[in-house]
Amino acid sequence: MAINLNVYKYFFAVMEAGNISRAADQLGVSQPTVTYNIQELEKDLQTKLFAVGRHGVEPEAVAVAFYRRVHPHYQALLNAINEFTPSG
């Protein structure tokens, strides 16, 4: 399985922003781009991560558990990449 780190970036952004539009604004991309990447992650994980609620999307219990489990490792990976990437 090839891992696309971008889908995780979009997932974490939605979890932290609380909605897709705000996540898209923070990332500087369109709302469909965020939605597409969330759908790709859902396909990879074979589970629904968000439900449509009154005020946008609401994370499913699995999304909350996944966020708590994976986010620290994702941050550590980004930190390591930055540490070994020459600054311009």
PyMOL commands that set and color helices and strands:
alter all, ss='L'
color gray80, all
select helices_A, chain A and resi 5-17+20-27+31-45+61-84
alter helices_A, ss='H'
color red, helices_A
select strands_A, chain A and resi 50-53+56-59
alter strands_A, ss='S'
color yellow, strands_A
deselect
rebuild
show_as cartoon
